Amino acid sequence: MATSNPIPTNSPSSSTVDTSSKITQKPPKGIKKGVSDSLMVEIKEELENMLSFAMRNGKVINTELNPLIESTNLDDLINAHNILAKNIAPATPKSIKYLKTLNAEKHSRTIFSKLPIIRNLIFLALFFLALFIGTSLSDQVDNTSLAKGVLANDGTPLLLNLLFLCATSGLGVVFYLLKSVSEGIQKGTLMPEQSIYYVGLIVLGIMSGLILSEIVSTYNDGKSLTVFNSCVLALVGGFSSDAIFTVLQGIITKIKAVFTTVDN
């Protein structure tokens, strides 16, 4: 009579081995704790730039920075960076580094070569000035044609009037930008990315000056509108284009808030 062989208790089919507890997660190779040496060097460089800027511009420097700057501990360097960032405000480490790069270039180069944005703004100012003078010499740009506005005017007089107002608005916004750039150089807040912002602000200034002068002429039906009033409105619209945009954005935000409240 045949007897069945018993199945060994240590067979894989009779028990499941739990090996999950034996698996340990190892960190990937090449990753180390802390920041890299290049970042430490960058922090040291920014501290030196901010300290030099503060001393040259008469900023108040906290004496508690001495042991923090001399330390190699990351916490001390970050604390020193935070203190110096408050001392040099409104300037930033990035703007200070940019101005330092400009000053480190060859002295033979003119300010127009070091800062192309100033050169471009001056060229734009001369262009708008020439356009302003050229359109104002035309006999089709006068109180009567300006009082008609966009809706009641047509043809060449309308084109000349619009160019006249656009030139005036352009002079206003370029005047504002040149003032902003000069203040940025003095306060150390100028950054290279602002050139992109200035391009958009020029277009916004021309549009705001043109719209502002046309809205007033339409509202008054052209009765008390003169060339002087149109120029002032266009100039103010161009110069304060950023403020006008902020006001319009605030009005739109309030209107959206009213509709949002009603929906809720």
Secondary structure, 3 states (H helix, E strand, C coil): CCCCCCCCCCCCCCCCCCCHHHCCCCCCCCCCCCCCHHHHHHHHHHHHHHHHHHHHCCCCCCCCHHHHHHCCCHHHHHHHHHHHHHHCCCCCHHHHHHHHHHHHCCCCCCHHHHCHHHHHHHHHHHHHHHHHHHHHCCCCCCHHHHHHCCCCCCHHHHHHHHHHHHHHHHHHHHHHHHHHHHHHHHHCCCCCCHHHHHHHHHHHHHHHHHHHHHHHHHHCCCCCCCHHHHHHHHHHHHHCHHHHHHHHHHHHHHHHHHHHHHHC
